[in-house]
Amino acid sequence: MRIPPTARALLHEYHRRQTHLDKRPAHLTETAAEQIRGELIGLRGAVGIALGEKVGEGADKAAAQLYTRWRDSGDAAAAACTCETCTPGGLA
């Protein structure tokens, strides 16, 4: 899947944070989860802007669609986070 380098880097970070939220370890407080949700909103906007969209005019939607296609293509596996939250015993 061809994705501009900046958008790809942002997708990797989006995926890492989404993984943290999805795994939701016991030590992740609701406040921390809300912070991650806010970060995801910002990252989606940044991905959309990297794709040439404007905030409020499709950036979020374009980013969400790209993320879904990218994740479903299998490319997201290479972006898997290896921190202890995502993989017990992983690299921090």
C-alpha atoms as an extended CHARMM CRD file, in Angstrom:
* protein
*
        92  EXT
         1         1  MET       CA              0.0000000000        0.0000000000        0.0000000000  PROA      1               0.0000000000
         2         2  ARG       CA              1.5370000000        3.3150000000       -1.0980000000  PROA      2               0.0000000000
         3         3  ILE       CA              1.3170000000        5.9410000000        1.6430000000  PROA      3               0.0000000000
         4         4  PRO       CA              3.3310000000        9.1900000000        1.8450000000  PROA      4               0.0000000000
         5         5  PRO       CA              6.2040000000        8.8260000000        4.3810000000  PROA      5               0.0000000000
         6         6  THR       CA              4.8590000000       11.4410000000        6.8000000000  PROA      6               0.0000000000
         7         7  ALA       CA              1.3880000000        9.8790000000        6.8260000000  PROA      7               0.0000000000
         8         8  ARG       CA              2.9490000000        6.4130000000        7.2950000000  PROA      8               0.0000000000
         9         9  ALA       CA              4.9690000000        7.5880000000       10.3220000000  PROA      9               0.0000000000
        10        10  LEU       CA              1.8490000000        9.1260000000       11.8400000000  PROA      10              0.0000000000
        11        11  LEU       CA             -0.1220000000        5.9230000000       11.1790000000  PROA      11              0.0000000000
        12        12  HSD       CA              2.5240000000        3.9390000000       13.0570000000  PROA      12              0.0000000000
        13        13  GLU       CA              2.1770000000        6.2170000000       16.0790000000  PROA      13              0.0000000000
        14        14  TYR       CA             -1.6150000000        6.1800000000       15.8370000000  PROA      14              0.0000000000
        15        15  HSD       CA             -1.5550000000        2.3740000000       15.7690000000  PROA      15              0.0000000000
        16        16  ARG       CA              0.7920000000        2.2090000000       18.7620000000  PROA      16              0.0000000000
        17        17  ARG       CA             -1.4820000000        4.4050000000       20.8520000000  PROA      17              0.0000000000
        18        18  GLN       CA             -4.6350000000        2.6560000000       19.6540000000  PROA      18              0.0000000000
        19        19  THR       CA             -3.0480000000       -0.6360000000       20.7400000000  PROA      19              0.0000000000
        20        20  HSD       CA             -2.4710000000        0.7720000000       24.2260000000  PROA      20              0.0000000000
        21        21  LEU       CA             -6.1090000000        1.7980000000       24.4380000000  PROA      21              0.0000000000
        22        22  ASP       CA             -7.3850000000       -1.5140000000       23.0770000000  PROA      22              0.0000000000
        23        23  LYS       CA             -5.2670000000       -3.5930000000       25.4720000000  PROA      23              0.0000000000
        24        24  ARG       CA             -6.3000000000       -1.3660000000       28.3870000000  PROA      24              0.0000000000
        25        25  PRO       CA             -4.0430000000       -2.8360000000       31.0820000000  PROA      25              0.0000000000
        26        26  ALA       CA             -5.1960000000       -2.5910000000       34.6990000000  PROA      26              0.0000000000
        27        27  HSD       CA             -2.7600000000        0.2410000000       35.4700000000  PROA      27              0.0000000000
        28        28  LEU       CA             -4.2040000000        2.4630000000       32.7100000000  PROA      28              0.0000000000
        29        29  THR       CA             -6.5080000000        4.8680000000       34.5360000000  PROA      29              0.0000000000
        30        30  GLU       CA             -9.5750000000        6.3990000000       32.9390000000  PROA      30              0.0000000000
        31        31  THR       CA             -7.7520000000        9.7370000000       32.9000000000  PROA      31              0.0000000000
        32        32  ALA       CA             -4.8510000000        8.1740000000       30.9780000000  PROA      32              0.0000000000
        33        33  ALA       CA             -7.2970000000        6.5000000000       28.5830000000  PROA      33              0.0000000000
        34        34  GLU       CA             -8.9770000000        9.8610000000       27.9360000000  PROA      34              0.0000000000
        35        35  GLN       CA             -5.5820000000       11.4040000000       27.2300000000  PROA      35              0.0000000000
        36        36  ILE       CA             -4.8490000000        8.6670000000       24.6790000000  PROA      36              0.0000000000
        37        37  ARG       CA             -8.2450000000        9.2330000000       23.0530000000  PROA      37              0.0000000000
        38        38  GLY       CA             -7.3910000000       12.9250000000       22.7070000000  PROA      38              0.0000000000
        39        39  GLU       CA             -4.0000000000       12.0920000000       21.2310000000  PROA      39              0.0000000000
        40        40  LEU       CA             -5.6890000000        9.7960000000       18.7010000000  PROA      40              0.0000000000
        41        41  ILE       CA             -7.9530000000       12.6420000000       17.5930000000  PROA      41              0.0000000000
        42        42  GLY       CA             -4.9190000000       14.8600000000       17.0310000000  PROA      42              0.0000000000
        43        43  LEU       CA             -3.0330000000       12.1420000000       15.1830000000  PROA      43              0.0000000000
        44        44  ARG       CA             -6.0080000000       11.4510000000       12.8900000000  PROA      44              0.0000000000
        45        45  GLY       CA             -6.0880000000       15.1310000000       12.0050000000  PROA      45              0.0000000000
        46        46  ALA       CA             -2.3420000000       15.1230000000       11.3540000000  PROA      46              0.0000000000
        47        47  VAL       CA             -2.6480000000       12.0790000000        9.0710000000  PROA      47              0.0000000000
        48        48  GLY       CA             -5.4450000000       13.7910000000        7.1560000000  PROA      48              0.0000000000
        49        49  ILE       CA             -3.3830000000       16.9430000000        6.7540000000  PROA      49              0.0000000000
        50        50  ALA       CA             -0.4220000000       14.8330000000        5.5640000000  PROA      50              0.0000000000
        51        51  LEU       CA             -2.7900000000       13.4410000000        2.9300000000  PROA      51              0.0000000000
        52        52  GLY       CA             -3.5810000000       16.9830000000        1.7530000000  PROA      52              0.0000000000
        53        53  GLU       CA             -6.9670000000       17.3290000000        3.4200000000  PROA      53              0.0000000000
        54        54  LYS       CA             -8.0810000000       20.3160000000        5.4890000000  PROA      54              0.0000000000
        55        55  VAL       CA             -9.1970000000       20.1530000000        9.1070000000  PROA      55              0.0000000000
        56        56  GLY       CA            -12.9660000000       20.3300000000        9.2050000000  PROA      56              0.0000000000
        57        57  GLU       CA            -13.1790000000       19.4140000000        5.5310000000  PROA      57              0.0000000000
        58        58  GLY       CA            -12.4250000000       15.7180000000        5.5610000000  PROA      58              0.0000000000
        59        59  ALA       CA             -9.0190000000       15.2910000000        7.2390000000  PROA      59              0.0000000000
        60        60  ASP       CA            -10.3790000000       13.0990000000       10.0410000000  PROA      60              0.0000000000
        61        61  LYS       CA            -12.5130000000       10.9720000000        7.7220000000  PROA      61              0.0000000000
        62        62  ALA       CA             -9.6890000000       10.4920000000        5.2040000000  PROA      62              0.0000000000
        63        63  ALA       CA             -7.3040000000        9.4780000000        7.9950000000  PROA      63              0.0000000000
        64        64  ALA       CA             -9.7840000000        7.0430000000        9.5600000000  PROA      64              0.0000000000
        65        65  GLN       CA            -10.4150000000        5.4050000000        6.1920000000  PROA      65              0.0000000000
        66        66  LEU       CA             -6.6990000000        5.1390000000        5.4310000000  PROA      66              0.0000000000
        67        67  TYR       CA             -5.9800000000        3.6910000000        8.8850000000  PROA      67              0.0000000000
        68        68  THR       CA             -8.6550000000        1.0210000000        8.4310000000  PROA      68              0.0000000000
        69        69  ARG       CA             -7.3380000000        0.0360000000        4.9880000000  PROA      69              0.0000000000
        70        70  TRP       CA             -3.7280000000        0.0590000000        6.2360000000  PROA      70              0.0000000000
        71        71  ARG       CA             -4.5650000000       -2.0070000000        9.3350000000  PROA      71              0.0000000000
        72        72  ASP       CA             -6.6610000000       -4.4910000000        7.3560000000  PROA      72              0.0000000000
        73        73  SER       CA             -3.9470000000       -4.8690000000        4.6910000000  PROA      73              0.0000000000
        74        74  GLY       CA             -1.6190000000       -6.4170000000        7.2580000000  PROA      74              0.0000000000
        75        75  ASP       CA              0.9150000000       -3.5810000000        7.0470000000  PROA      75              0.0000000000
        76        76  ALA       CA              0.0820000000       -2.5670000000       10.6200000000  PROA      76              0.0000000000
        77        77  ALA       CA              1.6940000000       -5.7700000000       11.9330000000  PROA      77              0.0000000000
        78        78  ALA       CA              5.1100000000       -4.2240000000       11.2320000000  PROA      78              0.0000000000
        79        79  ALA       CA              4.1230000000       -1.2690000000       13.4200000000  PROA      79              0.0000000000
        80        80  ALA       CA              3.2420000000       -3.4060000000       16.4200000000  PROA      80              0.0000000000
        81        81  CYS       CA              4.3210000000       -1.8720000000       19.6930000000  PROA      81              0.0000000000
        82        82  THR       CA              6.7590000000       -3.8730000000       21.8190000000  PROA      82              0.0000000000
        83        83  CYS       CA              6.3180000000       -2.0500000000       25.1200000000  PROA      83              0.0000000000
        84        84  GLU       CA              5.3240000000       -3.9800000000       28.2190000000  PROA      84              0.0000000000
        85        85  THR       CA              1.7450000000       -2.7350000000       27.9200000000  PROA      85              0.0000000000
        86        86  CYS       CA              1.3450000000       -4.3820000000       24.5250000000  PROA      86              0.0000000000
        87        87  THR       CA              3.6300000000       -7.4040000000       24.8750000000  PROA      87              0.0000000000
        88        88  PRO       CA              4.4620000000       -8.5440000000       28.3970000000  PROA      88              0.0000000000
        89        89  GLY       CA              8.2200000000       -8.7750000000       28.6320000000  PROA      89              0.0000000000
        90        90  GLY       CA              8.5940000000       -6.5500000000       25.5540000000  PROA      90              0.0000000000
        91        91  LEU       CA             10.9080000000       -3.5990000000       25.1350000000  PROA      91              0.0000000000
        92        92  ALA       CA              9.9110000000       -0.4120000000       26.9200000000  PROA      92              0.0000000000
